[in-house]
Amino acid sequence: MAEVDPDLNTGLQLLADQRRARLIRTTKIGTVWIILIVLLIMVLLLTNVEPAYMADHYGIVLQGLMTTIEISLISIVIASFLALFGALGRLSQNSIAQGISGFYVSILRGTPLLIQIYIIYLGLPQIGVAIIKLGYPTIGNLFILDAVPSGILALSLNYGAYMTEIFRAGLQAVGHGQREAAEALGMTRWQTLRRIILPQAIRIIIPDIGNQFIAMQKDSALVSIMGVWEITYLANRFARHDIKFMEMFLVAAAMYWFLTIVSSWLQNWLERRMAHAYER
Amino acid sequence: MLMNAEPIIRVDNLHKWFGLLHVLRGISLTVAPREVVVMIGRSGTGKSTLLRCLNFLEQPSSGSIALDELTVTVGPHLRPEPQQIFAIRLRTGMVFQEFNLFPHMTAMQNVIEGLVTVKKMPREQAIPIGEKFLDKVGLLEKRDVHPIRLSGGQKQRVAIARALAMEPKVMLFDEPTSALDPELIGEVLDVMKDLAREGTTMVVVSHEMGFASEVADRVIFMDAGEFVEQGPPHQIFSNPSDPRTKQFLERVL
């Protein structure tokens, strides 16, 4: 006890003050959120929204939640692979690879997702039928897709194009010295990419993939136009049937919001893990 | 004694252009086995470029580089084959100014990465070799530590072990101590001195004149893409013949 720094108490006091100030601010922000939610509910009750109807029917919409999550998860995985190849193409010295990836990104970023869904779901079968008529039914049938695969294909292609830029930036963010060190050891381009560049780039890219995943969960609502039984389709169907638009779409909105909040938590957790990687 | 041996490196009339900049102007250089060559000179005179041409991290514009029994000739319409470059890189170990350790791998993983990925050696077989070279640079106890937990000097020593583990014929050092805090330079130079004493063939670009005069068999003063003067360190440092060498040494010594 003899060696205690007399200034230590001042330090501890300052630390405690900082911590208290932070707690007060968090409490204030939380209070604002609660007030806003209460206000929202009051407005809704005044405009004769029926909570009872919502309570009775939210289960139906909930059945669509799994479909929404499924479609988004599968699509983000496929989109990530497309983006990786897209980025490698853009960074490649090869003109064919560069041309293909540039073309892909340009078309899919330059057209609305909704149109892409229509083309894949309603347009491609036209090509399929033509091919079948030519006498190649197996190939032709590949162009005739059900609603869910169509939606996954459209979301994957569309997000793959946007994420190509993210992957390109991530790959470029790994220092040039890393590539040189790998090459000096005698590694091929492919070995350098797989062993040295990608493992580092992934850690840079992961937070952005998280953002894209959150955006995609909401864009997946567009597949409802093909009659896929996901959140938006189910909400819409009952809303029209019972003329309860506000009720059902509020339920759907709440579900997307909930999904987004959970995804953000996951993303923050992942990001924190990535930030503390290699600290051993 | 050194000069009589069959040279291990023979560079002939090497030119390098960066756009319109003529960085290497017809360099010719032979290095004997076990020889330690230190290149000195102002920055931007092509020392590092020459070193980086030796293992084709930089593509020479023209000239030829022979290493061991391999000869690679480069010209306007003559690109080296990837296999030739690969063969040269297997015979050279490179140490960078900025260490360039792989941050996602532990010290041990860094050292055995080349053995496992390039030489396809089974991991169990590579680890004893990794231990041997980490021990050689005095960092065996850091084997499971990631580079972020190492000091600059320790990073550079791991980087040296990484290059040595491939058992190259020649070690290339590109300003290995220039990015280090002054108090960390000594530990890296000590490792390099040990290597020189053991007879490692070394080509070093350095601003450490003390190291050069103590360890080098030959010092080369380079200016504007050319060799101005070369010879044993005592001759270059105490009795330089060219006025440019004199001027440079007056400024750094």
Interface residues (C-beta under 8 A of the other chain):
Chain A: G175 G177 Q178 E180 A181 A182 E183 A184 L185 G186 M187 T188 Q191 R195 I196 P199 Q200 R203 A277 Y278 E279 R280
Chain B: N55 L57 F86 R89 L90 T92 G93 M94 F96 E98 N100 L101 F102 P103 H104 T106 E113 G114 T117 V118 D144 V145 H146 P147 I148 R149 A159 R162 A163 M166
